[in-house]
């Protein structure tokens, strides 16, 4: 007969890609750790972003993690920030975090200070979509594709005060295909990270895994990309433009400038094909218009060339 040990978890997350991790932690655990102990998890609360206006009607819309937590009957907290002085005003929530065994952070875009991430018994773990210390910061997946990398990966790390510099618990590599977009790779990386987290948690919680410090001398940092970064320029090679289009799909988007009825408009490049050193357009979207395949676009713009570079 298996021994059982239930660990209390508080989950920090907001975006759609964090929902599978929440769901995986909420499912009954079938496996055991290396001592034969069946480790179960009780998610006592979810911390997520505030509801925000969305759509043309500006209806208040909850973040995806809140929707998922509500369906799972898990308590939800939506603080504007996590400053400790605000937390002290809500003693109930401080006690919730303090009485947890572990915090799990996936896609939570607010700063969690040490006064909070040190409260759970085993600290907090974060899923980061790169092989740290490479690509710390806000855009690791976009940067890897932009640089033409063939491989990236996921890291389970302890939350620390610096930017993605916590001790490493586990890592797994992920192959980037020549056609991978940021959206596709991002989703697959967090699914991979979820599987890895579920696999290592029993041994982490029983002290079988020793956290490994990162080599800061090998660290590289990413930055948040803006619309300006998405411009395809005449100086870009076909490979550079192709990587830019894949990296900035769907946001902030890659584009060229097009003169339309005496106006200068962005032509967003949605899909392309790189073959024999040529970049062929497959799907585009003119600023203010709808997405269309290249043949449909060329029918209305006969002087435009299908080959971008």
C-alpha positions as CSV (number, residue, x, y, z in Angstrom):
1,X,0.0,0.0,0.0
2,X,1.4,3.4,-1.0
3,X,2.1,6.1,1.6
4,X,0.5,9.4,0.7
5,X,1.7,13.0,1.2
6,X,-0.5,15.9,0.2
7,X,1.4,19.1,-0.6
8,X,-0.4,22.5,-0.5
9,X,0.3,24.7,-3.5
10,X,-0.5,28.3,-4.3
11,X,-0.5,29.0,-8.1
12,X,0.5,32.3,-9.7
13,X,-0.5,32.8,-13.3
14,X,-2.7,34.7,-15.7
15,X,-2.3,33.8,-19.4
16,X,-3.8,31.0,-21.5
17,X,-0.5,29.1,-21.7
18,X,-0.6,28.8,-17.8
19,X,-3.9,27.0,-17.8
20,X,-2.6,23.5,-18.7
21,X,-0.1,23.7,-15.8
22,X,-2.9,24.6,-13.4
23,X,-5.0,21.7,-14.7
24,X,-2.1,19.2,-14.4
25,X,-1.5,20.2,-10.8
26,X,-5.2,19.8,-10.0
27,X,-5.4,16.3,-11.3
28,X,-4.9,13.3,-9.0
29,X,-1.2,12.1,-9.0
30,X,-0.7,8.5,-10.1
31,X,3.0,8.2,-9.7
32,X,5.3,8.1,-6.7
33,X,8.7,9.6,-5.7
34,X,11.9,7.6,-5.4
35,X,10.8,6.5,-1.9
36,X,7.5,5.1,-3.1
37,X,5.5,7.9,-1.6
38,X,2.5,9.0,-3.6
39,X,2.6,12.8,-3.5
40,X,-0.7,14.5,-4.0
41,X,-1.3,18.3,-4.5
42,X,-3.9,20.6,-3.1
43,X,-4.1,23.9,-4.9
44,X,-5.4,26.1,-2.1
45,X,-5.5,29.4,-4.1
46,X,-4.7,31.1,-7.4
47,X,-3.2,34.5,-7.7
48,X,-3.9,36.2,-11.0
49,X,-4.3,39.5,-12.9
50,X,-7.3,41.8,-12.5
51,X,-10.2,41.5,-14.9
52,X,-9.7,43.8,-17.9
53,X,-12.0,45.5,-20.5
54,X,-12.0,43.5,-23.8
55,X,-13.6,43.7,-27.2
56,X,-15.6,46.5,-28.8
57,X,-18.0,46.6,-25.9
58,X,-15.1,46.8,-23.4
59,X,-16.7,44.1,-21.3
60,X,-14.8,43.3,-18.1
61,X,-13.1,39.9,-18.9
62,X,-11.4,37.7,-16.4
63,X,-7.9,36.3,-17.2
64,X,-7.9,32.7,-18.5
65,X,-6.4,31.3,-15.3
66,X,-9.2,32.8,-13.3
67,X,-11.8,31.1,-15.5
68,X,-10.0,27.8,-15.1
69,X,-9.6,28.2,-11.3
70,X,-13.3,29.0,-11.0
71,X,-14.3,25.8,-12.8
72,X,-12.0,23.9,-10.4
73,X,-13.6,25.6,-7.4
74,X,-10.3,27.1,-6.3
75,X,-10.2,30.4,-4.5
76,X,-8.9,33.3,-6.6
77,X,-7.1,36.5,-5.5
78,X,-6.5,39.4,-8.0
79,X,-4.2,42.0,-6.3
80,X,-3.1,45.0,-8.2
81,X,0.5,44.3,-7.0
82,X,2.2,42.1,-4.4
83,X,3.9,44.7,-2.2
84,X,4.3,43.3,1.2
85,X,2.6,46.2,2.9
86,X,-0.6,45.5,0.8
87,X,-0.3,41.8,1.7
88,X,-0.2,42.6,5.4
89,X,-3.6,44.4,5.0
90,X,-5.1,41.1,3.9
91,X,-3.9,38.8,6.7
92,X,-6.0,35.9,5.3
93,X,-4.0,35.8,2.1
94,X,-0.6,36.1,3.8
95,X,-1.5,33.1,6.0
96,X,-2.6,31.2,2.9
97,X,0.8,31.7,1.3
98,X,2.7,31.2,4.5
99,X,0.9,27.8,5.1
100,X,1.7,26.5,1.6
101,X,4.4,24.0,0.9
102,X,5.2,25.4,-2.5
103,X,4.4,28.2,-4.9
104,X,4.2,27.6,-8.7
105,X,4.6,30.5,-11.0
106,X,3.6,30.3,-14.7
107,X,3.0,33.4,-16.9
108,X,2.4,35.8,-14.0
109,X,3.6,39.2,-15.1
110,X,3.9,41.0,-11.8
111,X,6.9,41.2,-9.5
112,X,6.8,38.8,-6.6
113,X,9.1,40.1,-3.9
114,X,11.3,37.9,-1.7
115,X,9.0,38.7,1.3
116,X,6.4,36.6,-0.6
117,X,8.3,34.0,-2.6
118,X,10.2,32.9,0.5
119,X,7.0,32.3,2.5
120,X,6.1,28.8,1.2
121,X,8.1,26.0,2.9
122,X,9.9,25.0,-0.4
123,X,9.9,28.5,-2.0
124,X,8.4,29.0,-5.4
125,X,9.2,27.3,-8.8
126,X,8.9,29.0,-12.2
127,X,8.6,27.5,-15.7
128,X,10.9,29.5,-18.0
129,X,10.9,28.8,-21.8
130,X,14.7,28.7,-22.5
131,X,17.7,26.7,-21.4
132,X,18.9,29.1,-18.7
133,X,21.2,31.0,-18.2
134,X,20.6,31.6,-22.0
135,X,17.8,34.0,-22.8
136,X,16.7,35.4,-19.5
137,X,14.1,38.1,-19.6
138,X,10.7,38.7,-21.3
139,X,11.1,37.3,-24.8
140,X,13.2,34.1,-24.8
141,X,11.1,32.3,-27.5
142,X,11.0,35.2,-29.9
143,X,14.7,35.8,-29.5
144,X,15.6,32.2,-30.1
145,X,13.6,32.1,-33.4
146,X,14.9,35.6,-34.4
147,X,18.5,34.4,-34.0
148,X,17.8,31.3,-36.1
149,X,18.4,28.8,-33.3
150,X,17.8,25.1,-33.9
151,X,17.2,24.4,-30.3
152,X,15.9,26.0,-27.1
153,X,14.2,24.4,-24.1
154,X,12.5,24.8,-20.8
155,X,13.9,25.3,-17.3
156,X,12.2,24.7,-13.9
157,X,13.9,27.1,-11.6
158,X,13.5,28.5,-8.1
159,X,12.2,32.0,-8.0
160,X,14.9,34.5,-7.0
161,X,15.2,38.3,-6.7
162,X,17.0,38.8,-10.0
163,X,15.7,38.4,-13.5
164,X,15.4,34.6,-14.2
165,X,18.6,34.0,-12.2
166,X,17.3,31.4,-9.7
167,X,18.8,28.0,-9.1
168,X,17.9,25.4,-11.7
169,X,15.8,22.4,-10.7
170,X,15.5,20.7,-14.1
171,X,15.8,21.4,-17.8
172,X,14.7,19.8,-21.1
173,X,15.7,20.6,-24.6
174,X,13.3,21.4,-27.4
175,X,14.0,21.3,-31.2
176,X,12.9,24.4,-33.1
177,X,11.9,23.5,-36.7
178,X,12.7,25.8,-39.6
179,X,8.9,26.7,-39.7
180,X,8.3,27.2,-36.0
181,X,6.5,30.4,-35.1
182,X,6.7,32.1,-31.7
183,X,3.1,31.2,-30.9
184,X,3.5,27.5,-31.8
185,X,6.8,27.1,-30.0
186,X,5.6,29.0,-26.9
187,X,2.6,26.8,-26.5
188,X,4.6,23.6,-26.9
189,X,7.4,24.8,-24.6
190,X,5.0,25.4,-21.7
191,X,3.3,22.0,-22.3
192,X,6.8,20.5,-22.1
193,X,7.5,22.5,-19.0
194,X,4.3,21.3,-17.4
195,X,5.2,17.7,-18.0
196,X,8.7,18.3,-16.6
197,X,7.3,20.0,-13.5
198,X,4.9,17.2,-12.7
199,X,7.7,14.6,-13.2
200,X,10.2,16.3,-10.9
201,X,7.9,17.6,-8.1
202,X,7.8,14.5,-6.0
203,X,11.6,14.3,-5.7
204,X,12.0,18.0,-5.3
205,X,9.5,18.1,-2.4
206,X,11.4,15.3,-0.7
207,X,14.8,16.8,-1.1
208,X,16.0,14.4,-3.7
209,X,16.9,17.1,-6.2
210,X,19.7,19.5,-5.5
211,X,19.1,23.0,-7.0
212,X,22.0,24.0,-9.2
213,X,23.2,27.7,-9.3
214,X,23.3,29.3,-12.8
215,X,26.6,30.4,-14.3
216,X,26.0,34.1,-14.5
217,X,29.0,34.6,-16.8
218,X,27.1,32.7,-19.6
219,X,23.8,34.6,-19.1
220,X,22.2,36.4,-22.1
221,X,19.3,38.8,-21.8
222,X,16.2,39.5,-23.9
223,X,14.1,42.6,-24.2
224,X,10.4,43.2,-24.9
225,X,9.8,43.7,-28.6
226,X,7.7,46.6,-30.0
227,X,5.9,47.2,-33.4
228,X,9.0,49.0,-34.6
229,X,11.1,45.8,-34.3
230,X,8.8,44.1,-36.7
231,X,9.7,46.2,-39.7
232,X,11.3,44.2,-42.5
233,X,14.0,46.4,-44.1
234,X,15.9,46.3,-47.3
235,X,19.0,45.5,-45.4
236,X,17.5,42.2,-44.1
237,X,18.6,39.0,-45.8
238,X,15.8,36.6,-46.8
239,X,16.8,34.4,-43.8
240,X,16.7,37.4,-41.4
241,X,13.3,38.5,-42.7
242,X,11.9,34.9,-42.5
243,X,13.1,34.6,-38.9
244,X,11.6,38.0,-38.0
245,X,8.2,36.9,-39.5
246,X,8.2,33.7,-37.5
247,X,9.4,35.3,-34.3
248,X,6.9,38.1,-34.3
249,X,3.9,35.9,-35.1
250,X,1.4,36.8,-33.8
251,X,2.8,39.8,-31.8
252,X,4.1,42.4,-32.4
253,X,3.9,41.3,-36.1
254,X,6.3,41.7,-39.0
255,X,5.5,44.1,-41.8
256,X,6.6,46.2,-44.7
257,X,5.5,49.7,-45.7
258,X,3.1,50.0,-48.6
259,X,1.8,53.1,-50.3
260,X,-2.0,52.9,-50.7
261,X,-4.0,55.8,-52.1
262,X,-1.5,58.4,-51.1
263,X,-1.2,56.8,-47.6
264,X,1.6,54.9,-46.2
265,X,0.2,51.7,-44.6
266,X,1.7,48.6,-42.9
267,X,1.3,45.4,-44.8
268,X,1.5,42.7,-42.1
269,X,3.2,39.5,-43.3
270,X,1.4,36.6,-41.7
271,X,2.8,33.6,-43.6
272,X,5.8,33.0,-45.9
273,X,7.9,30.3,-47.4
274,X,11.7,30.4,-47.7
275,X,12.9,28.3,-50.7
276,X,16.1,28.5,-52.7
277,X,17.1,31.7,-51.0
278,X,13.8,33.5,-51.9
279,X,11.1,34.6,-49.5
280,X,7.7,34.0,-51.0
281,X,4.6,35.6,-49.4
282,X,1.7,33.3,-48.6
283,X,-0.7,35.4,-46.4
284,X,-0.8,39.1,-45.7
285,X,-3.0,41.7,-44.0
286,X,-3.1,45.3,-45.0
287,X,-3.5,47.8,-42.1
288,X,-7.2,48.3,-41.4
289,X,-8.1,45.3,-43.5
290,X,-8.6,41.6,-43.2
291,X,-6.2,38.7,-43.5
292,X,-6.0,37.2,-47.1
293,X,-3.9,34.8,-49.1
294,X,-1.4,36.3,-51.4
295,X,-3.3,35.5,-54.6
296,X,-6.3,37.4,-53.3
297,X,-4.1,40.3,-52.4
298,X,-2.3,40.4,-55.8
299,X,-5.7,40.5,-57.6
300,X,-6.3,43.9,-56.0
301,X,-2.6,45.0,-56.2
302,X,-1.3,43.7,-59.6
303,X,2.0,45.7,-59.3
304,X,3.0,44.1,-56.0
305,X,5.5,41.3,-56.2
306,X,5.0,37.9,-54.6
307,X,8.6,37.5,-53.7
308,X,9.5,39.7,-50.8
309,X,13.3,39.5,-50.9
